[in-house]
């Protein structure tokens, strides 16, 4: 009985801390950052980054490894997105901060009227971006590329908290789901494909150039574009 009460008290404190941190991040808003974070949070704008990763794969590996990479990446994204949206969210039932039925929704700054769906735990944005990040880190094993991909995933997660559609805990849970699924599936990928880490890659830092340029463009565009 005492242990149950202690557990509940700890859980309530964690939830309160999670709420406070998330509201603090959401509260650091301005017209400039509203635009910037809105752009960062959009999945479509990162297509050039995704293509740059595929370019390295197609340039450096044979057809067997290429096919295995594509299948593995597809499964990772199916798992991270599908498990989040269709399994964990309905079970946990944690409302997004921005949801009008959430008691704290009145304290949340909303950008362009976007509140997302009803439930947000875990974050699919987080699980998808981290799923790709972990796979890229495992596959290419390039120090600076791994750092950039991790920073990119953190930026996307931050944008979701800034926009008020996720708690910090949502993004952490998404990252953990991505780590588990990517690690397991990469291990299977290694066993099935016989992939060995290559010492030399063509254009291994192309994603840094493409992704970094995309972020710089966001910084510039945010001076001229305003999201209502």
Secondary structure, 3 states (H helix, E strand, C coil): CHHHHHHHHHHHHHHHHHHHHHHHHHHCCCHHHHHHHHHHHCCHHHHHHHHHHHHHHHHHCCHHHHHHHHHHHHHHHHHHHHHHHHHHHHHHCCECCCCCCCCCHHHCCCCCCCCCCCECCCCHHHHHHHHHHHHHHHHHCCHHHHHHHHHHHHHHHHHHHHCCCCCHHHHHHHHHHHHHHHHHHHHHHHHHHCCCCCCCCCCCCHHHHHHHHHHHHHHHHCCCCCCC
